[in-house]
């Protein structure tokens, strides 16, 4: 499929060197050269393989959930099994797919390249964080295979501490270990962004992807330890019946919820902020424009990270906390919408009068824009106390957070994978198939989750495996299950053609999108130390006007309107 | 023996053997390592912060019971431990200074002293834990805190459930602190071996500096834990 973005007349005379030049993929061979690598790009690929594995496990659980809900009666699985299915779906998807997804794969690959560094500041710690992730993942798999957990991914006390007989401690430890993997990744990014920038790469020249990852890292660093210590308390409580979360012994289950959500609400921003960073890059490139309001987009990432820590109790409006506290948390939850809206408006303003190209990454970015906006606005419904009480624990909530996490985070992840795949693999993916897949994902996603808004508003509770006393909900559930099937196909397709392209794809040029950014100024795939010579940055970020101006040998001006 | 190697390295800053390939110069490497440790310590603050938060909630709710439970732990041992840790902070500072100024013997002595003080702390902690075990103050099936008067209220007995929450937090907080001490001892053992081999020079002693940062942090956590757990409502 020809690339619709006009290519600049390449100044270098050589077409393609006869011998493949050395890059990070062919620098070394053998299993140990991967398992003991400290190259951030190779570690990114290790993460890519492992999170894809967990994505399909989590997806398999989702499939079983949707199949069970196809009919009102609880006929496919037992109630206990169903409880375990949605619990394991949530735990796997949140802790082993979404949280590491963009930061650990694309972030790992791109953060050093985008700032002109040879590697992350602590390459060995980077490898350690992958091993921690794998150890946590193996523990989680073991926990699943030996019985699983049935509390929901939130493992609320006192059910988790005093009543359930499932493998709480084991799952908790798995998350604890994976949490340290997340902390170490965040630590590496913060130090790298502070200390490893190339000469001339000032803070105001950083790609917004970097700002988004910086904000994400702050949340990982300050939030994750709190959930870690909460897990310690839950394990101790289960082992010794301390009473910390047990109301019978004077403890407070609400304290558990406060500690849990203090991390787990900001965790949503760990998932969505990197996605916003990806989308910013894509929108600027495929609109051929400088991003509108650079500093607003940059600081809105920081604002989301800061406000994100102040809103956790909106998960607890019906849990019995003070109404005055609820009022404050409701107000603060509204406040998070401001930086989020700043981003959406700035992206829209960037698109305005841009010369827009509808390549696959851009299709995902468009998908993100629409779905994130719906997810965000329904978030405002949920911040409002009155509506929140009405729809708490219904499918409205389920639909809302899937619009953010799947419609937002996963769309961004897929968009980013397509955008940077030529850089990562050195091969072009088949553009036609990719656009088709983007379309299928978008349709499948909406078909799956939009009916859930309606179901929730009508009153269908979440986490029920049997709704035979309200058979009128079946039609929407059938739609949702059908949508999930379509969505599953949409997710399988990229995996197939990415693998296909690694062997049969056309070799990618260094800068297939004619994009701005240091990562495009190095060969595809990049050499082990990223740049043949240390880059010196003398230009502002997103200088698409300069890239496209005719005197720079960039695409001809008259071609641009044709592409619109 | 160490001095000659130290001087030998003095003139070749850019080609220092400890400079890793992905850093432009030694300064960048040192700054990165130091910032990395500071950031890590920020995560540690949050790690203990969750526990401090739980402590504050329950102390506010169950003040009399917490005061009674707090009185049952030995403040003298706690105060001794505080003194021990403050002294160990001094020896850590000496170690860093010794590394900066190429005093190998002082460096080794300071590191050993620090480790000895750290082990003294853990020993005293062990005595304290043993006392609690003997008195059945360890939360769990054999926990007992019956008929213990609330300080200042001779007619009032502490609620054993609430006291158990105090002791739970006491053991989790001091236990995690002790775990950090043990990790610190491991780090210092490694520093000692490195110092013994004469690896630290005025140009490159980052491990001593950031190991010291970690040790100071663990000390500071104790500085907070001591009054919070031992000195809730004591009167002479």
Interface residues (C-beta under 8 A of the other chain):
Chain A: X117 X118 X119 X120 X121 X122 X123 X125 X183 X187 X188 X190 X191 X192 X194 X195 X196 X221 X222 X223 X224 X225 X226 X228 X229 X230 X232 X233 X236 X240 X241 X242 X243 X244 X249 X250 X251 X252 X255 X258 X259 X262 X529 X534
Chain B: X20 X21 X22 X23 X24 X28 X31 X32 X35 X36 X39 X40 X42 X43 X44 X46 X47 X48 X49 X50 X51 X53 X54 X57 X58 X61 X62 X139 X140 X141 X159 X161 X162 X164 X165 X168 X169 X172 X176
